[in-house]
Amino acid sequence: MVTILYRQRHGYDVRIYTKDHPPAHAHVWKGEKNLQIDLMTLEVSDNRGYNIREIKQIRNLVVNNRELLLNVWKTLHESGN
């Protein structure tokens, strides 16, 4: 696991796991809440505790950092780590 964005606006941590499955996605944590979001479509595939307002904030965070997140995903998964 690599934390890419730590304690961003609204306190979100954005992580990409090194031994994870496609498609490219990130896990967003805040306390005990977490979700998985596709980096291309912005679809949430797993949500544990976030409300609609928070999901909108998370989508904005991902959009604003998409290039960085996709580059990290590619580096971690294309290198076979």
MOGI-V268767 format. One record per residue. N is the residue number from 0. SS is DSSP state (helix for helix, strand for strand, loop for the rest). PHI is phi in whole degrees, -180 to 180 (none if undefined). Layout:
# MOGI-V268767
<<N/SS/PHI> <N/SS/PHI>>
This chain:
# MOGI-V268767
<<0/loop/none> <1/strand/-128> <2/strand/-85> <3/strand/-89> <4/strand/-121> <5/loop/-111> <6/loop/49> <7/loop/-70> <8/helix/-46> <9/helix/73> <10/helix/83> <11/loop/-84> <12/strand/-105> <13/strand/-111> <14/strand/-124> <15/strand/-125> <16/loop/-88> <17/loop/-70> <18/loop/-108> <19/loop/-106> <20/loop/-100> <21/loop/-70> <22/loop/-75> <23/loop/-59> <24/strand/-153> <25/strand/-130> <26/strand/-111> <27/strand/-116> <28/strand/-118> <29/strand/-152> <30/loop/63> <31/loop/-90> <32/strand/-79> <33/strand/-157> <34/strand/-149> <35/strand/-116> <36/strand/-130> <37/strand/-70> <38/loop/-75> <39/loop/-96> <40/loop/-93> <41/loop/67> <42/loop/-75> <43/strand/-91> <44/strand/-100> <45/strand/-154> <46/strand/-131> <47/strand/-125> <48/loop/113> <49/loop/-83> <50/loop/-93> <51/helix/-59> <52/helix/-62> <53/helix/-67> <54/helix/-62> <55/helix/-63> <56/helix/-62> <57/helix/-66> <58/helix/-60> <59/helix/-62> <60/helix/-62> <61/helix/-66> <62/helix/-59> <63/helix/-69> <64/loop/-124> <65/helix/-60> <66/helix/-60> <67/helix/-59> <68/helix/-63> <69/helix/-66> <70/helix/-64> <71/helix/-65> <72/helix/-56> <73/helix/-62> <74/helix/-62> <75/helix/-70> <76/helix/-97> <77/helix/-81> <78/loop/-84> <79/loop/84> <80/loop/-73>>
